[in-house]
């Protein structure tokens, strides 16, 4: 038996294996590297136990808050159509002014704002672009507001990632411009879906070393693919009890597991002991004050959702309350939600209720795993399940939740002749009466210095780039960046793209995070501030994913690497 302890839920994983291969659970919070398990403290009998950092009490809550705040996981939902035809970045007059003045309310005001920027936010797609721009540039607590004086409508754009918070005070230089271009390109989604992705790169490490660096845990996503809030995370307006309610829940963290293995979850501070497989074993045990819901994937879910994993209650030794037992989904990821057994009531939430929600969000979690004894295989046989099994992990580190390297984005929307030659003054501009004068399609990238390169597993690079980066069709098509080929290596599924567009496959700031650096554009030169995107699943960013085949959550590659220039005949 292996026992790992960290603040939170108890997760007990029973793997399906032969030759004594066991299931396990590994703590994510105390790991020193992306692949190393926690350091063993003691071993006895048939198992071992480990205790992670003592993140209990107020200091532990502060640590948990910090871990949530610095994760590099953000929403991708900026439409390619908006980015290619907006009244700011693709407006010849507004483009250079944007980066020379503060990213602040007064710069964009209809009355008193910069002449080139006034009235431009009356255009809804331009407001969408501004929302993502402020999210990338400014940090939490910073914002830009705009009032449309023709309608009286007020809009607020809030900071989130904080790549260049100093933009709120004045203009920005080339490094900020490149990082913000990469951030915006990373968050483009031609399908208009809300996709969660992991962004990795090297920003201003001297000031915020954790920025764009994989975190030790990932919070459950609380919105749907359409960007709508999941109802279960809303406050209950009336007093509602039980685990089947669809309000009053708190998002926990995301875990990983081997598809088909069995996972047990309990609430409380003491580790789980041996757990019964028979649900009837829980008969007579009292109810817990905390209810837990488990969902397939990385998003939360409502009780009637197909992603809701229906658990059964079982008895675990040494515990007076039942634990939950579920089968690991095909996705290999599960999301944990928790809350008080009874939630809601009239009136505004008071201090007690707010404190209760905070305690639910940062409950103490412990993790335990059990080795399933099974007959050994015949002599000379190889256990496929044993070879492919990996212990469940909760909370799982960001690097394990987002494993599929999509590629890198880089360049600059601003600077020397940044826009396509077809764009002229008066195009993509909003007049004082609110009329938007759009530009004709360019048939290619509207940004002369914006680029994208692909990871190693895409099977059709051109098809991927078209679907990910472009909007429209034919002569009316516009793209947000030019695809230059593979960032590094590529597997030869069909044709081989140009290789090694980035000379560094893993930037040295954080070893093992797999961020591309030193990337090339089509006109020569090296772009030093790219952002590399990792996905939870290859089909997240485009509907028909031309990606290597996946089997039970694992990547199946049956094609050789493309030959490098040195290896080519």
C-alpha positions in Angstrom: 0.0 0.0 0.0 1.2 3.5 -0.8 -0.1 6.4 1.2 0.5 10.1 0.2 -0.8 12.9 2.3 -1.5 16.5 1.3 -4.3 18.9 2.2 -7.6 18.0 0.5 -9.6 15.0 -0.5 -8.6 11.4 -0.1 -8.1 9.6 -3.4 -7.7 5.8 -3.3 -7.0 4.2 -6.7 -7.4 0.5 -7.4 -5.8 -0.4 -10.7 -6.7 -3.2 -13.0 -3.4 -5.1 -13.5 -1.7 -8.5 -13.5 1.6 -9.6 -12.3 1.1 -7.6 -9.1 0.9 -4.3 -10.9 -0.9 -1.9 -8.6 -2.9 1.2 -8.8 -1.7 4.2 -7.0 -2.2 7.8 -6.3 0.5 10.4 -6.4 0.4 13.8 -4.7 0.9 16.8 -7.0 1.5 19.6 -4.6 4.8 18.5 -3.1 6.5 17.3 -6.3 9.9 18.7 -6.9 9.8 18.1 -10.6 7.1 17.4 -13.3 7.6 13.6 -13.2 9.0 12.8 -9.7 6.7 11.4 -7.0 6.8 12.9 -3.5 9.8 12.1 -1.4 9.2 8.9 0.7 9.2 9.4 4.4 8.9 5.9 5.6 8.2 2.4 4.2 6.8 -0.6 5.9 5.3 -3.9 5.0 3.8 -3.9 1.5 3.6 -0.2 1.0 4.9 3.3 1.8 3.5 6.5 3.1 4.4 10.1 2.3 3.5 13.4 3.9 3.5 16.5 1.7 3.9 20.1 2.8 1.8 21.0 5.8 -0.5 23.5 4.0 -3.1 23.6 6.8 -4.5 26.6 8.6 -4.4 30.2 7.4 -0.9 29.9 6.0 -2.0 26.9 4.0 -5.0 28.7 2.6 -2.8 31.5 1.5 -0.5 29.0 -0.2 -3.4 27.4 -1.9 -4.6 30.8 -3.1 -1.2 31.6 -4.4 -1.0 28.3 -6.3 -4.3 29.0 -8.0 -3.3 32.5 -8.9 -0.1 31.6 -10.7 -1.2 28.7 -12.8 -0.7 29.3 -16.5 -4.1 28.0 -17.5 -6.4 30.4 -19.4 -9.4 30.5 -21.7 -9.1 30.5 -25.4 -12.1 32.0 -27.1 -11.0 35.0 -29.1 -12.5 34.7 -32.6 -10.2 34.9 -35.5 -12.8 37.1 -37.3 -12.6 39.7 -34.5 -8.9 39.8 -34.4 -8.5 40.2 -38.1 -11.1 42.9 -38.4 -11.2 45.2 -35.4 -11.0 48.9 -35.1 -7.8 49.0 -33.0 -5.0 46.6 -33.8 -6.0 46.3 -37.5 -6.8 50.0 -37.8 -3.8 51.7 -39.5 -4.2 55.0 -37.5 -5.0 53.4 -34.1 -2.4 50.7 -34.2 0.8 52.7 -33.4 -1.1 55.0 -31.0 -2.2 52.1 -28.8 1.3 51.1 -27.7 2.4 54.7 -27.1 -0.2 55.6 -24.6 -1.5 53.9 -21.3 -3.8 51.0 -21.6 -6.3 52.9 -19.5 -9.8 54.3 -19.4 -8.9 57.8 -20.4 -7.0 56.8 -23.5 -10.2 55.3 -25.1 -12.9 57.7 -23.9 -15.3 59.0 -26.4 -14.7 62.5 -24.9 -11.1 63.4 -24.2 -9.5 60.2 -25.4 -6.8 59.9 -28.0 -8.2 61.1 -31.3 -7.3 57.8 -33.1 -8.8 55.7 -30.4 -12.1 57.6 -29.7 -15.3 55.8 -30.7 -13.5 52.6 -31.7 -14.9 50.6 -28.9 -18.4 51.2 -30.1 -17.7 48.1 -32.3 -18.6 44.9 -30.6 -15.8 42.7 -32.1 -13.3 45.4 -31.2 -14.6 45.2 -27.6 -14.0 41.4 -27.8 -10.4 42.1 -28.8 -10.0 44.7 -26.0 -11.3 42.2 -23.5 -8.6 39.7 -24.4 -5.9 42.3 -24.7 -6.5 43.7 -21.2 -6.8 40.1 -19.9 -3.3 39.3 -21.3 -1.6 42.6 -20.4 -3.0 43.7 -17.0 -3.2 41.7 -13.8 -6.1 41.1 -11.4 -7.3 44.3 -9.8 -6.5 46.4 -12.9 -9.1 47.2 -15.5 -10.1 49.5 -18.3 -13.6 51.0 -18.6 -15.4 52.4 -21.6 -18.7 54.2 -21.8 -20.4 54.4 -25.2 -21.7 58.0 -25.1 -24.2 57.3 -27.9 -26.1 54.6 -26.0 -24.9 55.1 -22.3 -23.7 51.5 -22.2 -20.8 50.9 -19.9 -18.2 48.2 -20.3 -15.3 47.0 -18.1 -12.4 45.0 -19.3 -10.5 43.3 -16.4 -6.9 42.2 -16.1 -6.0 38.5 -15.6 -2.6 37.2 -16.7 -0.6 40.4 -16.1 2.2 40.0 -18.7 2.7 43.8 -18.8 0.8 45.5 -16.0 3.0 48.6 -16.5 1.1 49.4 -19.7 -1.6 50.9 -17.4 0.9 53.8 -16.7 2.5 54.4 -20.2 3.5 53.1 -23.5 5.3 49.7 -23.9 8.4 48.5 -25.7 9.2 45.6 -28.1 9.3 42.8 -25.4 5.9 43.6 -24.1 4.5 43.9 -27.6 5.9 40.5 -28.6 4.7 38.8 -25.5 1.2 40.3 -25.8 1.1 39.3 -29.5 1.9 35.7 -28.6 -0.7 35.7 -25.8 -3.4 37.0 -28.1 -2.5 34.5 -30.9 -2.6 31.7 -28.4 -6.1 32.5 -27.4 -7.6 32.7 -30.9 -10.3 30.1 -31.5 -11.9 29.9 -35.0 -14.8 27.9 -33.6 -15.8 30.5 -31.0 -15.5 27.8 -28.2 -14.1 28.4 -24.7 -11.1 26.1 -24.6 -8.8 26.0 -21.6 -5.1 25.7 -22.4 -1.7 26.0 -20.7 0.5 28.8 -21.8 4.3 28.5 -21.2 7.0 31.0 -21.9 9.6 33.3 -20.5 8.2 36.7 -19.6 9.6 39.1 -17.0 11.2 36.4 -14.8 13.0 38.8 -12.6 9.7 40.3 -11.4 7.3 37.4 -11.6 9.2 34.1 -12.0 6.0 32.1 -11.8 4.4 33.8 -14.8 3.7 31.4 -17.8 5.2 28.6 -15.8 3.2 25.3 -15.1 1.8 25.3 -11.6 1.5 22.4 -9.1 -2.3 22.2 -9.5 -5.1 23.3 -11.7 -8.6 24.5 -10.6 -11.7 22.9 -12.2 -13.0 24.9 -15.1 -16.3 26.6 -14.1 -17.6 27.5 -17.5 -18.9 25.5 -20.5 -17.3 25.4 -23.9 -19.7 28.2 -24.9 -18.3 30.3 -22.1 -21.5 30.1 -20.0 -21.2 29.7 -16.2 -21.9 26.1 -15.1 -25.1 26.5 -12.9 -23.8 24.2 -10.1 -21.2 26.8 -9.2 -23.9 29.6 -8.6 -25.2 30.4 -5.1 -28.3 28.6 -4.1 -31.1 31.2 -3.7 -33.1 28.9 -1.4 -31.9 26.4 1.1 -31.0 23.2 -0.8 -29.6 19.9 0.5 -27.9 16.9 -1.0 -25.4 15.9 -3.6 -27.8 16.1 -6.5 -28.4 19.8 -6.2 -27.2 22.0 -9.0 -26.1 25.1 -7.0 -23.8 25.9 -4.1 -20.8 23.9 -5.3 -17.1 25.0 -5.1 -14.6 24.0 -7.9 -11.9 21.8 -6.5 -8.9 20.6 -8.6 -8.3 18.3 -11.5 -6.9 14.8 -11.1 -5.4 12.3 -13.5 -5.9 8.5 -13.6 -5.5 5.5 -15.8 -8.7 4.9 -17.8 -10.6 1.9 -16.4 -8.9 2.0 -13.0 -11.0 2.4 -9.8 -10.7 5.6 -7.7 -11.9 6.1 -4.2 -12.5 9.6 -2.7 -13.2 10.5 0.9 -13.5 13.7 2.9 -11.5 14.4 6.0 -8.0 14.8 7.3 -7.2 11.1 8.1 -5.8 8.9 5.3 -8.0 6.2 3.7 -7.3 2.6 4.7 -8.4 -0.5 2.8 -11.7 0.1 1.0 -14.4 -2.4 0.3 -15.4 -3.0 -3.4 -19.0 -3.8 -2.4 -21.2 -0.6 -2.1 -23.4 -2.3 0.4 -20.5 -2.1 2.9 -21.4 1.5 3.5 -24.7 0.7 5.0 -25.3 2.3 8.4 -22.5 4.8 8.1 -23.4 8.4 8.9 -23.5 11.1 6.2 -20.6 13.5 5.8 -21.2 17.2 6.3 -19.4 17.7 2.9 -20.7 16.5 -0.4 -18.5 15.6 -3.3 -19.2 15.4 -7.0 -16.8 14.0 -9.6 -16.9 14.8 -13.3 -15.1 13.5 -16.3 -12.6 15.8 -17.9 -11.4 19.2 -16.6 -14.8 21.0 -16.3 -17.3 20.9 -13.5 -20.8 19.5 -14.3 -24.4 19.5 -13.2 -26.0 16.3 -11.8 -27.8 15.5 -15.1 -24.7 16.0 -17.3 -23.2 13.1 -19.2 -19.9 14.1 -17.7 -21.2 13.4 -14.2 -19.5 10.2 -12.9 -22.0 8.4 -10.8 -20.2 7.2 -7.8 -21.1 4.5 -5.2 -20.5 4.8 -1.5 -18.2 2.2 0.1 -16.6 1.6 3.5 -12.9 2.3 4.1 -11.2 1.0 7.3 -10.6 3.4 10.1 -13.3 5.9 8.8 -16.7 6.6 10.2 -18.0 8.1 7.0 -18.4 6.4 3.5 -16.0 7.2 0.7 -17.0 7.5 -3.0 -15.9 5.0 -5.5 -15.9 5.6 -9.3 -14.3 4.3 -12.5 -11.7 6.4 -14.1 -13.1 7.9 -17.4 -11.7 7.4 -20.9 -10.4 10.9 -20.8 -8.0 10.0 -18.0 -9.0 13.2 -16.1 -11.5 13.9 -13.4 -12.7 17.1 -11.8 -13.7 17.3 -8.2 -16.4 19.6 -6.8 -17.3 19.9 -3.2 -19.7 21.9 -0.9 -21.6 21.7 2.3 -24.4 19.2 2.4 -26.9 22.1 2.8 -26.4 25.3 0.9 -28.3 28.5 0.3 -30.9 30.7 1.9 -32.3 34.1 1.6 -30.4 37.4 1.7 -27.0 38.4 0.5 -24.1 36.2 1.5 -22.7 37.2 4.9 -19.2 36.9 6.3 -19.9 33.4 7.6 -21.1 32.1 4.2 -18.2 33.7 2.4 -15.8 32.2 4.9 -17.5 28.8 4.5 -17.1 29.0 0.7 -13.4 29.8 1.2 -12.9 26.9 3.5 -14.6 24.6 0.9 -12.3 25.8 -1.8 -9.2 25.2 0.3 -10.2 22.0 2.2 -7.4 19.7 3.3 -6.8 16.8 1.1 -5.0 13.5 1.6 -4.2 10.8 -1.0 -3.8 7.1 -0.7 -3.5 4.1 -3.1 -3.7 0.4 -2.9 -2.0 -2.4 -4.7 -4.4 -4.9 -6.2 -3.1 -8.5 -5.7 -3.6 -10.4 -8.9 -2.2 -13.7 -10.3 1.1 -13.4 -12.1 1.1 -13.8 -16.0 2.4 -17.0 -17.6 6.2 -17.3 -17.7 7.6 -15.0 -20.5 4.3 -13.1 -20.9 4.2 -9.3 -20.7 1.5 -7.4 -18.9 0.3 -4.7 -21.2 -1.9 -3.2 -18.5 1.1 -3.2 -16.1 3.2 -1.4 -18.7 0.6 1.3 -19.4 -0.7 1.8 -15.9 0.1 5.1 -14.2 -1.1 5.9 -10.7 -3.9 8.4 -10.2 -2.8 11.8 -9.1 -4.8 14.5 -7.2 -4.4 17.3 -7.5 -2.5 16.8 -10.7 0.2 19.3 -11.8 -0.6 21.6 -14.7 2.1 19.8 -16.8 0.3 16.5 -16.5 -3.2 17.9 -17.1 -2.1 19.7 -20.3 0.3 17.3 -22.0 -0.2 17.8 -25.7 2.2 20.4 -27.2 0.2 22.3 -29.9 3.0 24.6 -31.0 4.3 28.2 -30.5 3.0 31.6 -31.3 5.2 34.7 -31.8 5.9 38.0 -33.6 4.4 41.5 -33.1 1.2 43.2 -34.0 2.9 46.5 -33.7 6.1 48.1 -35.0 7.6 48.6 -38.5 4.8 48.1 -41.1 2.9 45.6 -39.1 -0.2 45.3 -41.2 -1.0 43.8 -44.6 -0.5 46.2 -47.5 -4.2 46.1 -48.4 -5.1 47.9 -45.2 -5.3 51.6 -45.6 -6.4 54.6 -43.6 -10.2 54.6 -43.1 -10.5 50.8 -43.2 -11.4 48.9 -40.0 -12.4 52.1 -38.4 -15.5 53.3 -36.5 -16.9 56.7 -37.2 -18.5 59.0 -34.6 -21.9 57.8 -35.6 -20.9 54.2 -34.8 -20.5 52.9 -38.3 -17.7 50.4 -38.9 -15.9 50.5 -42.2 -14.4 47.0 -42.6 -11.5 46.2 -44.9 -11.7 43.6 -47.7 -10.2 40.2 -47.2 -6.5 39.8 -47.6 -6.5 36.1 -48.5 -3.6 35.7 -46.0 -2.4 36.9 -42.7 -3.4 40.5 -41.9 -0.3 40.8 -39.7 3.0 40.8 -41.5 5.0 39.8 -38.4 2.8 37.2 -36.6 3.7 33.6 -36.9 2.8 30.1 -35.6 4.6 26.8 -35.7 3.3 23.4 -34.8 4.3 20.7 -32.4 5.6 17.3 -33.4 2.3 15.3 -33.6 0.1 17.1 -36.1 -0.6 15.0 -39.1 -1.6 17.7 -41.5 0.1 21.0 -40.7 -1.5 23.1 -43.4 -5.0 21.9 -42.5 -4.4 22.6 -38.8 -3.1 26.1 -39.4 -6.0 27.0 -41.7 -8.6 25.8 -39.1 -6.8 27.3 -36.1 -5.7 30.7 -37.4 -8.1 31.8 -40.2 -11.6 33.2 -40.7 -13.6 33.4 -43.9 -12.9 31.6 -47.1 -11.4 32.3 -50.5 -10.6 35.9 -51.2 -12.5 37.0 -48.2 -10.3 34.9 -45.9 -8.2 36.6 -43.3 -5.6 34.9 -41.0 -4.1 36.1 -37.7 -0.7 34.6 -38.3 1.5 32.9 -41.0 2.2 29.2 -40.4 5.9 28.5 -40.9 6.0 24.8 -40.3 7.1 22.6 -37.3 8.6 24.3 -34.3 11.1 21.4 -34.0 10.7 17.8 -35.0 7.6 16.4 -36.8 6.4 12.9 -37.5 6.1 11.9 -41.1 2.4 11.1 -41.3 1.8 12.6 -44.8 4.2 15.3 -46.0 6.9 16.7 -43.9 6.6 20.4 -43.1 9.7 22.7 -42.7 11.4 21.7 -39.5 13.2 23.4 -36.6 11.6 26.8 -36.8 12.6 27.3 -33.2 16.2 26.6 -32.2 15.4 25.9 -28.6 12.8 23.1 -27.7 12.8 23.7 -23.9 13.6 27.1 -22.6 16.1 27.0 -19.8 14.3 29.1 -17.2 12.2 26.0 -16.1 13.6 22.7 -17.1 11.1 20.3 -18.5 8.2 22.7 -19.2 8.8 22.3 -23.0 8.5 25.9 -24.1 10.0 26.8 -27.5 12.3 29.7 -27.8 14.3 31.6 -30.5 11.8 31.1 -33.3 12.1 32.3 -36.9 9.7 34.3 -39.1 9.4 34.1 -42.9 11.4 37.3 -43.5 14.3 36.2 -41.4 15.3 37.3 -38.0 14.7 35.6 -34.6 11.7 36.3 -32.4 12.8 35.9 -28.7 9.5 36.0 -26.8 7.2 33.2 -28.1 4.5 31.5 -26.0 4.1 27.7 -26.3 0.6 26.2 -25.9 -0.2 22.9 -24.4 -3.7 21.3 -24.7 -5.6 18.9 -22.5 -6.9 17.1 -25.6 -5.8 17.5 -29.3 -9.3 18.2 -30.6 -9.8 21.1 -28.3 -8.8 23.9 -30.6 -10.2 22.6 -33.9 -13.2 20.3 -34.6 -11.6 17.7 -36.9 -8.2 17.3 -35.2 -5.4 16.2 -37.7 -3.5 14.9 -34.7 -1.8 11.5 -34.0 -4.4 8.9 -32.9 -5.1 8.6 -29.2 -6.0 5.2 -27.6 -7.3 5.3 -24.0 -5.8 8.6 -23.3 -2.4 7.7 -24.7 -0.8 9.0 -27.9 -0.4 6.4 -30.6 2.3 7.3 -33.1 3.1 4.9 -36.0 5.1 7.2 -38.2 8.8 8.0 -38.1 10.2 11.4 -37.5 10.8 13.6 -40.6 14.4 13.6 -41.6 16.3 16.7 -40.7 18.3 18.7 -43.2 21.4 16.9 -42.2 19.8 13.5 -42.7 18.1 14.3 -46.0 19.6 12.6 -49.1 
